[in-house]
């Protein structure tokens, strides 16, 4: 006996099974696409070559993201910088004066970069200044004590 089933106008979005909760409300609907995908994945993952295929796919995805991510990030930053620089509204304060947000952002970024670049130099200069001030304060205290007789 041959059984032939013909389905016209089937779509992968057609719901073939529904799940209901205890109140009788639908929780999920399984589509024909879900069933086909599950069957394909079941057969594919049982294939002994699956591990190699999955590893190669993961490597390809990683490589794609490594190559694509910098460009995507750069475009996002460029778009935001362009948007901020185009905003002429006064809503920030830069060095005590009203300014645009763009001016405040640029000033903050420049300050942060300068601090990063010159932090070791400034730290060394401040340490040298501190040593000189300590030496001067010792000299001043000594002179004061000699002048007052203490």
Phi and psi in degrees as GROMACS dihedral restraints (atoms count N, CA, C in turn):
[ dihedral_restraints ]
;  ai    aj    ak    al  type     phi  dphi    fc
    3     4     5     6     1  -102.3    20    10
    4     5     6     7     1   135.2    20    10
    6     7     8     9     1  -116.2    20    10
    7     8     9    10     1   124.1    20    10
    9    10    11    12     1  -120.0    20    10
   10    11    12    13     1   126.5    20    10
   12    13    14    15     1  -116.9    20    10
   13    14    15    16     1   130.2    20    10
   15    16    17    18     1  -124.0    20    10
   16    17    18    19     1   127.4    20    10
   18    19    20    21     1  -120.4    20    10
   19    20    21    22     1   123.5    20    10
   21    22    23    24     1   -99.3    20    10
   22    23    24    25     1   143.2    20    10
   24    25    26    27     1    59.2    20    10
   25    26    27    28     1    38.0    20    10
   27    28    29    30     1   -78.0    20    10
   28    29    30    31     1   147.0    20    10
   30    31    32    33     1  -131.8    20    10
   31    32    33    34     1   149.0    20    10
   33    34    35    36     1   -64.4    20    10
   34    35    36    37     1   -16.1    20    10
   36    37    38    39     1   -86.4    20    10
   37    38    39    40     1    -7.0    20    10
   39    40    41    42     1   -64.4    20    10
   40    41    42    43     1   130.6    20    10
   42    43    44    45     1   -79.3    20    10
   43    44    45    46     1   126.1    20    10
   45    46    47    48     1  -111.3    20    10
   46    47    48    49     1   -13.1    20    10
   48    49    50    51     1  -155.1    20    10
   49    50    51    52     1   140.7    20    10
   51    52    53    54     1  -122.2    20    10
   52    53    54    55     1   146.4    20    10
   54    55    56    57     1  -115.7    20    10
   55    56    57    58     1   135.4    20    10
   57    58    59    60     1  -120.5    20    10
   58    59    60    61     1   151.5    20    10
   60    61    62    63     1   -87.3    20    10
   61    62    63    64     1  -178.5    20    10
   63    64    65    66     1   -66.6    20    10
   64    65    66    67     1   -17.2    20    10
   66    67    68    69     1   -89.5    20    10
   67    68    69    70     1    -0.5    20    10
   69    70    71    72     1    86.6    20    10
   70    71    72    73     1     9.4    20    10
   72    73    74    75     1   -92.7    20    10
   73    74    75    76     1   142.1    20    10
   75    76    77    78     1   -67.5    20    10
   76    77    78    79     1   130.1    20    10
   78    79    80    81     1   -97.8    20    10
   79    80    81    82     1   -52.2    20    10
   81    82    83    84     1  -140.2    20    10
   82    83    84    85     1   160.2    20    10
   84    85    86    87     1  -129.6    20    10
   85    86    87    88     1   128.7    20    10
   87    88    89    90     1   -92.7    20    10
   88    89    90    91     1   126.6    20    10
   90    91    92    93     1   -94.2    20    10
   91    92    93    94     1   165.8    20    10
   93    94    95    96     1   -59.3    20    10
   94    95    96    97     1   -36.7    20    10
   96    97    98    99     1   -62.2    20    10
   97    98    99   100     1   -39.6    20    10
   99   100   101   102     1   -61.4    20    10
  100   101   102   103     1   -42.8    20    10
  102   103   104   105     1   -66.4    20    10
  103   104   105   106     1   -46.9    20    10
  105   106   107   108     1   -62.4    20    10
  106   107   108   109     1   -45.3    20    10
  108   109   110   111     1   -62.5    20    10
  109   110   111   112     1   -42.3    20    10
  111   112   113   114     1   -62.1    20    10
  112   113   114   115     1   -41.8    20    10
  114   115   116   117     1   -64.9    20    10
  115   116   117   118     1   -43.4    20    10
  117   118   119   120     1   -63.3    20    10
  118   119   120   121     1   -45.4    20    10
  120   121   122   123     1   -64.8    20    10
  121   122   123   124     1   -37.4    20    10
  123   124   125   126     1   -62.2    20    10
  124   125   126   127     1   -46.9    20    10
  126   127   128   129     1   -66.8    20    10
  127   128   129   130     1   -42.1    20    10
  129   130   131   132     1   -64.3    20    10
  130   131   132   133     1   -45.0    20    10
  132   133   134   135     1   -72.0    20    10
  133   134   135   136     1   -19.1    20    10
  135   136   137   138     1   -82.2    20    10
  136   137   138   139     1   -15.6    20    10
  138   139   140   141     1   -69.6    20    10
  139   140   141   142     1   131.8    20    10
  141   142   143   144     1   -61.8    20    10
  142   143   144   145     1   -19.4    20    10
  144   145   146   147     1   -82.8    20    10
  145   146   147   148     1    -4.6    20    10
  147   148   149   150     1   -57.5    20    10
  148   149   150   151     1   -44.7    20    10
  150   151   152   153     1   -57.6    20    10
  151   152   153   154     1   -43.0    20    10
  153   154   155   156     1   -67.7    20    10
  154   155   156   157     1   -42.0    20    10
  156   157   158   159     1   -63.6    20    10
  157   158   159   160     1   -45.5    20    10
  159   160   161   162     1   -62.4    20    10
  160   161   162   163     1   -41.6    20    10
  162   163   164   165     1   -64.4    20    10
  163   164   165   166     1   -43.7    20    10
  165   166   167   168     1   -64.5    20    10
  166   167   168   169     1   -38.8    20    10
  168   169   170   171     1   -64.1    20    10
  169   170   171   172     1   -45.1    20    10
  171   172   173   174     1   -61.6    20    10
  172   173   174   175     1   -40.8    20    10
  174   175   176   177     1   -63.7    20    10
  175   176   177   178     1   -41.6    20    10
  177   178   179   180     1   -64.2    20    10
  178   179   180   181     1   -41.8    20    10
  180   181   182   183     1   -64.3    20    10
  181   182   183   184     1   -45.2    20    10
  183   184   185   186     1   -58.1    20    10
  184   185   186   187     1   -45.8    20    10
  186   187   188   189     1   -63.4    20    10
  187   188   189   190     1   -41.3    20    10
  189   190   191   192     1   -59.7    20    10
  190   191   192   193     1   -47.4    20    10
  192   193   194   195     1   -65.9    20    10
  193   194   195   196     1   -37.3    20    10
  195   196   197   198     1   -61.5    20    10
  196   197   198   199     1   -38.0    20    10
  198   199   200   201     1   -80.1    20    10
  199   200   201   202     1   -36.6    20    10
  201   202   203   204     1   -83.3    20    10
  202   203   204   205     1   -34.4    20    10
  204   205   206   207     1   -58.0    20    10
  205   206   207   208     1   -47.3    20    10
  207   208   209   210     1   -58.6    20    10
  208   209   210   211     1   -41.3    20    10
  210   211   212   213     1   -65.7    20    10
  211   212   213   214     1   -40.4    20    10
  213   214   215   216     1   -64.3    20    10
  214   215   216   217     1   -46.0    20    10
  216   217   218   219     1   -63.0    20    10
  217   218   219   220     1   -43.4    20    10
  219   220   221   222     1   -60.5    20    10
  220   221   222   223     1   -44.5    20    10
  222   223   224   225     1   -64.0    20    10
  223   224   225   226     1   -39.4    20    10
  225   226   227   228     1   -62.5    20    10
  226   227   228   229     1   -45.3    20    10
  228   229   230   231     1   -64.9    20    10
  229   230   231   232     1   -45.3    20    10
  231   232   233   234     1   -59.5    20    10
  232   233   234   235     1   -42.9    20    10
  234   235   236   237     1   -63.6    20    10
  235   236   237   238     1   -42.7    20    10
  237   238   239   240     1   -68.8    20    10
  238   239   240   241     1   -41.0    20    10
  240   241   242   243     1   -63.0    20    10
  241   242   243   244     1   -44.5    20    10
  243   244   245   246     1   -60.2    20    10
  244   245   246   247     1   -43.1    20    10
  246   247   248   249     1   -62.9    20    10
  247   248   249   250     1   -44.3    20    10
  249   250   251   252     1   -68.1    20    10
  250   251   252   253     1   -41.0    20    10
  252   253   254   255     1   -67.8    20    10
  253   254   255   256     1   -26.6    20    10
  255   256   257   258     1   -81.0    20    10
  256   257   258   259     1    -9.2    20    10
  258   259   260   261     1   -87.8    20    10
  259   260   261   262     1   109.9    20    10
  261   262   263   264     1   -93.1    20    10
  262   263   264   265     1     4.8    20    10
  264   265   266   267     1   -70.5    20    10
  265   266   267   268     1   141.0    20    10
  267   268   269   270     1   -85.6    20    10
  268   269   270   271     1   113.5    20    10
  270   271   272   273     1  -148.0    20    10
  271   272   273   274     1     9.3    20    10
  273   274   275   276     1  -137.5    20    10
  274   275   276   277     1   170.9    20    10
  276   277   278   279     1  -127.5    20    10
  277   278   279   280     1   126.8    20    10
  279   280   281   282     1  -122.6    20    10
  280   281   282   283     1   120.7    20    10
  282   283   284   285     1    52.7    20    10
  283   284   285   286     1    41.6    20    10
  285   286   287   288     1    80.5    20    10
  286   287   288   289     1     2.2    20    10
  288   289   290   291     1  -118.5    20    10
  289   290   291   292     1   146.9    20    10
  291   292   293   294     1   -59.1    20    10
  292   293   294   295     1   138.7    20    10
  294   295   296   297     1  -152.6    20    10
  295   296   297   298     1   173.6    20    10
  297   298   299   300     1   -81.0    20    10
  298   299   300   301     1   163.9    20    10
  300   301   302   303     1   -62.0    20    10
  301   302   303   304     1   -36.3    20    10
  303   304   305   306     1   -60.8    20    10
  304   305   306   307     1   -44.4    20    10
  306   307   308   309     1   -62.9    20    10
  307   308   309   310     1   -40.6    20    10
  309   310   311   312     1   -65.2    20    10
  310   311   312   313     1   -41.0    20    10
  312   313   314   315     1   -64.2    20    10
  313   314   315   316     1   -46.2    20    10
  315   316   317   318     1   -62.6    20    10
  316   317   318   319     1   -44.7    20    10
  318   319   320   321     1   -61.7    20    10
  319   320   321   322     1   -42.0    20    10
  321   322   323   324     1   -64.6    20    10
  322   323   324   325     1   -44.6    20    10
  324   325   326   327     1   -65.0    20    10
  325   326   327   328     1   -44.0    20    10
  327   328   329   330     1   -62.0    20    10
  328   329   330   331     1   -44.4    20    10
  330   331   332   333     1   -60.9    20    10
  331   332   333   334     1   -44.7    20    10
  333   334   335   336     1   -62.7    20    10
  334   335   336   337     1   -42.6    20    10
  336   337   338   339     1   -67.7    20    10
  337   338   339   340     1   -40.3    20    10
  339   340   341   342     1   -63.9    20    10
  340   341   342   343     1   -42.1    20    10
  342   343   344   345     1   -61.3    20    10
  343   344   345   346     1   -41.7    20    10
  345   346   347   348     1   -64.1    20    10
  346   347   348   349     1   -44.8    20    10
  348   349   350   351     1   -69.6    20    10
  349   350   351   352     1   -40.4    20    10
  351   352   353   354     1  -104.4    20    10
  352   353   354   355     1     4.7    20    10
  354   355   356   357     1   -55.8    20    10
  355   356   357   358     1   -46.7    20    10
  357   358   359   360     1   -62.8    20    10
  358   359   360   361     1   -38.9    20    10
  360   361   362   363     1   -66.3    20    10
  361   362   363   364     1   -45.3    20    10
  363   364   365   366     1   -64.1    20    10
  364   365   366   367     1   -42.5    20    10
  366   367   368   369     1   -61.0    20    10
  367   368   369   370     1   -43.0    20    10
  369   370   371   372     1   -64.0    20    10
  370   371   372   373     1   -44.2    20    10
  372   373   374   375     1   -64.0    20    10
  373   374   375   376     1   -42.1    20    10
  375   376   377   378     1   -65.5    20    10
  376   377   378   379     1   -38.4    20    10
  378   379   380   381     1   -65.2    20    10
  379   380   381   382     1   -41.9    20    10
  381   382   383   384     1   -63.5    20    10
  382   383   384   385     1   -43.7    20    10
  384   385   386   387     1   -62.5    20    10
  385   386   387   388     1   -41.0    20    10
  387   388   389   390     1   -61.7    20    10
  388   389   390   391     1   -42.9    20    10
  390   391   392   393     1   -63.3    20    10
  391   392   393   394     1   -42.0    20    10
  393   394   395   396     1   -64.6    20    10
  394   395   396   397     1   -42.0    20    10
  396   397   398   399     1   -64.2    20    10
  397   398   399   400     1   -40.1    20    10
  399   400   401   402     1   -63.4    20    10
  400   401   402   403     1   -41.5    20    10
  402   403   404   405     1   -65.0    20    10
  403   404   405   406     1   -42.3    20    10
  405   406   407   408     1   -65.5    20    10
  406   407   408   409     1   -39.7    20    10
  408   409   410   411     1   -66.3    20    10
  409   410   411   412     1   -37.2    20    10
  411   412   413   414     1   -64.0    20    10
  412   413   414   415     1   -43.7    20    10
  414   415   416   417     1   -62.3    20    10
  415   416   417   418     1   -41.7    20    10
  417   418   419   420     1   -66.2    20    10
  418   419   420   421     1   -42.5    20    10
  420   421   422   423     1   -64.5    20    10
  421   422   423   424     1   -42.4    20    10
  423   424   425   426     1   -61.8    20    10
  424   425   426   427     1   -45.4    20    10
  426   427   428   429     1   -63.9    20    10
  427   428   429   430     1   -39.8    20    10
  429   430   431   432     1   -63.0    20    10
  430   431   432   433     1   -45.7    20    10
  432   433   434   435     1   -64.1    20    10
  433   434   435   436     1   -38.9    20    10
  435   436   437   438     1   -68.5    20    10
  436   437   438   439     1   -37.2    20    10
  438   439   440   441     1   -72.4    20    10
  439   440   441   442     1   -30.0    20    10
  441   442   443   444     1   -97.1    20    10
  442   443   444   445     1    -7.2    20    10
  444   445   446   447     1    80.1    20    10
  445   446   447   448     1    16.0    20    10
